[in-house]
Amino acid sequence: MKGSFKDILEKLAVGRELAPYESVYWQASNEETGELCSAEVRCNAYADAIEAELQLMTGDRGDGTYENIKQWLWCESKPRNGAQWEIFGARVQGKDFTNAKYEWDEKFCKFFRAAVRVLKQDKVPDLEDLEKTELHDGEMFGDRQGDGSGRNVKINTNSLVYDNKKGMGM
């Protein structure tokens, strides 16, 4: 996935260009479960890199600290060939997600946008459910088996519609 600076930011749920040192932040908490989820997109000092991060904090101690802090998503985007930007690295639950699945960068951005959409509603997203729906592995790279046949199979539809076998039935 390649695009302009603004295109990449839009894919990460930011509707405008960021200035150096600027960030966009979303968060929501659930008092009953003691969870806090936050998402952030930030630009570095020279505006030549963007980072996006999604964290889930559980076990609210009541004093503003949490027992467990888990970085659920992280990615970095940099310019490549002038004005074209590209996501170079991505991690999901601490595991490298770069080139892990077909259209991995598109799926990553869809997951991030879906989480931000829920955070904007002031709710903690169910990240495991979002992972199942947004990071599914239904498609395959073109060089793996199961990508279809190179042959154009011709089917005689007459034999499917009419029973041409003699001695059968009516």
N, C-alpha and C positions, 0 to 999 in steps of 0.2 A: 504494500500500500504506500503510495507516494502522493504527495500533494504539497500545496503551499503551506506556509506557516499558519495561516488562518484556517486552511482545510484541516490540518492535523488538530488544531485546537478545537474546532467544531466537532470533530470525531471524538474528542475527549470531553464533550459537554460544555465547552467554554465558547460562548457566542461572540467573542471579540478577541482582538490581538492583545497579548500581554507585553508590558514593558519590562525592561531588565529589573530583576529583583522582585517582580510582582508575582502574586499567587492568587488562586481562587480556591476557596475552602468551603466544604459542606460538612455538616455533622448532624447526628441525631442520637438520642439516647433512649433507653428503655429502663425506666425506674424499677419495674417489676423483676426483670431478669438481670439487672445490673450491667447492661451492655452499653457500649458507646461505639459508634461506627463513624469514621471520618474519611473523607476523600479530599485530595488536594492535587491541583495542577500548578506547577511553578516553573518560572523561567529563570535561567541563571543570569549572572551579572552582565554578560555580553550579548544576551539574546541569541545565542547560538546553540542552545540546548533546552529541551523541555523535559520535565519529569512529571509523572503522574503516579499517585500512590493511594492505596485504599487500605485502611487499618481497621481491625476489630479489637476492641478492648473489653475484657470480661472480668468479672469479680470486683465490682466497685467496693472499695473499702470505706467509702463515705467521706473521705478527706480529699477527694479529687485524684486519688491514685487508684490504679487497677492492678490486680494480681497478674493477669496475662495480657500481653500486648502482641498481637499477631499481625504482621504485614501480609495482607491477603493478596494484593496486586502491586506491582511496580513496573514501570516502563520508562524508557528514555528515548527521545526522538532528537535527531540532529539533521542539519542540512546535508544533502548529498548532491553534488553537481549544481552548485549555485542556489537557485531558488526552490529546488525540489527538496522537501523534507521526507524523512523516512523513520519509522520506529526501528531502532537497532537492537535493543535488548528488552526482554520482558521476563518477569518472574510471577508465578502464581503459586501461592502458599510456599514460598521459598524454593521452588523448583524452576529450573530454566524452562521457559515456554517458547523461546525463540525457535522458530521452524519446527515446533513440536507437532503441529497439526496443519492441515490444509487451511490456507487463509488465516493463519494464526493471529496476524495483526488486526484484521477486521474483527475477528471473534473477541479479541482482547478489548478493543474499543467498544464493541457492543455490550460486553459485560460491564465495563466501567460506566458507560452511559446509563445502563439499566440500574446500577447501584446508585448513581447520582440522582436518577429520577425518583427512587424511593426515598433517598435522603432529603430531597426537596419537599417531600410530603411530611417531613419530620418523623419518619419511621426508620427503625433499624432494619436494613434489608436482610432477608434470609440468603446469605451468601452461598450456602451449599446448594440451595434450590436454583439460584441464578447460575451457578457454575454448571449444573446439569443442563439447563436450557440454553445458555448462551455459548458455552464452550464445548458443545457436543462434538462428537467425532464421526459424524455421518459421512462426510465427504472424504476423499482420498487424494493424495498426490497422483499425478498422471502416470508415474512409473511404477505404481504398486498394482498388484493383481486386483481384479474386480472393477477395473475402470472401463469395462466394455470390450467389445470385440472389434477388431480392425476390419472384419468382413461385413459385407452387406448381405445379410441373410434374406433370401426370397422365400416367401411363404405363399403357397397356392391356396387362396381363400376359398376356392370352390370345393376343395376336399374338406374344408372345415365346416362349410355351410350345408353341403349336400352329402348324403351318405352314398358314395358311389360303389360300395361293395355289393356284389351280387349275392343273392340268397339270404339277405338280412332283412328281416321285418316285412313290411308291407309291400 
